[in-house]
């Protein structure tokens, strides 16, 4: 994580996510992690396509 100051809303969101993750079973945690990894890969792919579009324009 970067060295920036978190807003109150971000801190609250992190607390809520932490509480949610603690309630998951090990299998649900693995599935959640896979979902997040997939979303991150998709975002990186979109970013690369955006950069390619910018260089071609």
Residue frames as a rotation matrix with the C-alpha (Angstrom) as fourth column:
UNK 1
0.584 0.812 0.000 0.00
0.812 -0.584 0.000 0.00
0.000 0.000 -1.000 0.00
UNK 2
0.016 -0.582 0.813 1.24
0.483 -0.708 -0.516 3.49
0.876 0.401 0.270 -0.70
UNK 3
-0.580 -0.346 -0.737 2.28
0.814 -0.244 -0.527 5.98
0.003 -0.906 0.423 1.95
UNK 4
-0.613 0.431 0.662 -0.75
-0.057 -0.860 0.507 8.22
0.788 0.273 0.552 1.71
UNK 5
-0.887 0.372 0.274 -3.23
-0.350 -0.152 -0.924 9.29
-0.302 -0.916 0.265 4.34
UNK 6
-0.733 0.680 0.002 -6.44
0.587 0.632 0.506 7.27
0.343 0.373 -0.862 4.33
UNK 7
-0.513 0.664 0.544 -9.79
-0.552 -0.741 0.383 9.01
0.657 -0.104 0.747 4.55
UNK 8
-0.540 0.417 0.731 -12.29
-0.708 0.245 -0.662 8.11
-0.456 -0.875 0.163 7.24
UNK 9
0.539 0.802 -0.256 -14.41
-0.804 0.400 -0.440 6.37
-0.250 0.443 0.861 4.61
UNK 10
0.204 -0.556 -0.806 -11.48
-0.567 0.604 -0.560 4.23
0.798 0.572 -0.192 3.47
UNK 11
-0.789 -0.502 0.354 -10.63
-0.554 0.334 -0.762 3.26
0.264 -0.798 -0.542 7.03
UNK 12
-0.136 0.839 0.527 -14.24
-0.767 0.247 -0.592 2.25
-0.627 -0.484 0.610 7.69
UNK 13
0.632 0.350 -0.691 -14.34
-0.749 0.503 -0.431 0.21
0.197 0.790 0.580 4.47
UNK 14
-0.296 -0.827 -0.478 -11.16
-0.510 0.560 -0.653 -1.64
0.808 0.050 -0.587 5.48
UNK 15
-0.753 0.069 0.654 -12.64
-0.622 0.247 -0.743 -2.40
-0.213 -0.967 -0.144 8.92
UNK 16
0.299 0.949 0.101 -15.84
-0.800 0.307 -0.515 -3.74
-0.520 0.073 0.851 7.37
UNK 17
0.474 -0.202 -0.857 -13.93
-0.652 0.573 -0.496 -5.88
0.592 0.794 0.140 4.89
UNK 18
-0.646 -0.761 0.048 -11.72
-0.556 0.427 -0.713 -7.24
0.523 -0.488 -0.699 7.67
UNK 19
-0.438 0.573 0.693 -14.80
-0.691 0.279 -0.667 -8.22
-0.575 -0.771 0.274 9.71
UNK 20
0.602 0.685 -0.410 -16.37
-0.779 0.393 -0.488 -9.86
-0.173 0.614 0.770 6.66
UNK 21
0.117 -0.648 -0.752 -13.23
-0.630 0.537 -0.561 -11.85
0.767 0.540 -0.346 5.82
UNK 22
-0.755 -0.409 0.512 -13.00
-0.651 0.375 -0.661 -13.18
0.079 -0.832 -0.549 9.38
UNK 23
0.023 0.868 0.496 -16.45
-0.717 0.360 -0.597 -14.76
-0.696 -0.342 0.631 8.96
UNK 24
0.445 0.162 -0.880 -15.55
-0.855 0.369 -0.364 -16.71
0.266 0.915 0.303 5.82
UNK 25
0.844 -0.199 0.499 -14.65
0.003 0.931 0.366 -20.38
-0.537 -0.307 0.786 5.79
UNK 26
-0.179 -0.984 -0.009 -11.21
-0.084 0.006 0.996 -21.34
-0.980 0.179 -0.084 4.43
UNK 27
-0.337 0.124 0.933 -12.82
0.865 0.432 0.255 -22.42
-0.372 0.893 -0.253 1.14
UNK 28
0.741 0.653 0.154 -14.69
0.667 -0.691 -0.280 -19.11
-0.076 0.311 -0.947 0.85
UNK 29
0.530 -0.637 -0.559 -11.45
-0.163 -0.724 0.670 -17.23
-0.832 -0.265 -0.488 1.57
UNK 30
-0.496 -0.721 0.485 -9.71
0.330 0.360 0.873 -19.08
-0.804 0.592 0.059 -1.28
UNK 31
0.008 0.597 0.802 -12.58
0.998 0.045 -0.044 -18.31
-0.062 0.801 -0.595 -3.65
UNK 32
0.881 0.287 -0.376 -12.59
0.320 -0.947 0.026 -14.64
-0.348 -0.143 -0.926 -2.59
UNK 33
0.077 -0.944 -0.321 -8.82
-0.128 -0.328 0.936 -14.41
-0.989 -0.031 -0.146 -3.15
UNK 34
-0.519 -0.223 0.825 -9.23
0.696 0.451 0.559 -15.94
-0.497 0.864 -0.079 -6.62
UNK 35
0.494 0.792 0.359 -11.97
0.869 -0.433 -0.240 -13.46
-0.035 0.431 -0.902 -7.44
UNK 36
0.762 -0.265 -0.591 -9.80
-0.022 -0.922 0.386 -10.52
-0.648 -0.281 -0.708 -6.34
UNK 37
-0.316 -0.937 0.148 -6.80
0.103 0.121 0.987 -11.79
-0.943 0.327 0.058 -8.32
UNK 38
-0.242 0.320 0.916 -8.98
0.945 0.290 0.148 -12.13
-0.219 0.902 -0.372 -11.41
UNK 39
0.819 0.570 -0.061 -10.27
0.555 -0.816 -0.164 -8.59
-0.143 0.101 -0.985 -10.99
UNK 40
0.404 -0.754 -0.518 -6.71
-0.158 -0.616 0.772 -7.27
-0.901 -0.231 -0.368 -10.62
UNK 41
-0.535 -0.578 0.616 -5.59
0.472 0.400 0.785 -9.07
-0.701 0.711 0.059 -13.78
UNK 42
0.190 0.708 0.680 -8.59
0.982 -0.123 -0.145 -7.66
-0.019 0.695 -0.719 -15.66
UNK 43
0.876 0.115 -0.468 -7.81
0.200 -0.970 0.136 -4.13
-0.438 -0.213 -0.873 -14.46
UNK 44
-0.063 -0.982 -0.175 -4.16
-0.068 -0.171 0.983 -4.47
-0.996 0.074 -0.056 -15.53
UNK 45
-0.416 -0.020 0.909 -5.27
0.816 0.432 0.383 -5.67
-0.401 0.901 -0.163 -18.95
UNK 46
0.645 0.719 0.259 -7.56
0.764 -0.604 -0.227 -2.66
-0.007 0.344 -0.939 -19.36
UNK 47
0.646 -0.479 -0.594 -4.76
-0.066 -0.811 0.582 -0.32
-0.761 -0.336 -0.555 -18.26
UNK 48
-0.430 -0.843 0.324 -2.39
0.258 0.229 0.939 -1.82
-0.865 0.487 0.119 -20.85
UNK 49
-0.113 0.476 0.872 -5.01
0.991 0.115 0.066 -1.46
-0.069 0.872 -0.485 -23.58
UNK 50
0.858 0.429 -0.281 -5.62
0.441 -0.897 -0.022 2.16
-0.261 -0.105 -0.960 -22.55
UNK 51
0.213 -0.876 -0.432 -1.88
-0.138 -0.465 0.874 2.92
-0.967 -0.126 -0.220 -22.74
UNK 52
-0.542 -0.377 0.751 -1.66
0.618 0.426 0.661 1.26
-0.569 0.822 0.002 -26.15
UNK 53
0.363 0.778 0.512 -4.60
0.932 -0.306 -0.196 3.34
0.004 0.549 -0.836 -27.38
UNK 54
0.795 -0.105 -0.598 -2.92
0.110 -0.943 0.313 6.52
-0.597 -0.314 -0.738 -26.12
UNK 55
-0.223 -0.970 -0.093 0.33
-0.025 -0.089 0.996 5.78
-0.974 0.225 -0.004 -27.94
UNK 56
-0.487 0.095 0.868 -1.50
0.823 0.384 0.419 5.04
-0.294 0.918 -0.265 -31.18
UNK 57
0.579 0.815 0.007 -3.59
0.787 -0.557 -0.264 8.21
-0.211 0.158 -0.964 -31.02
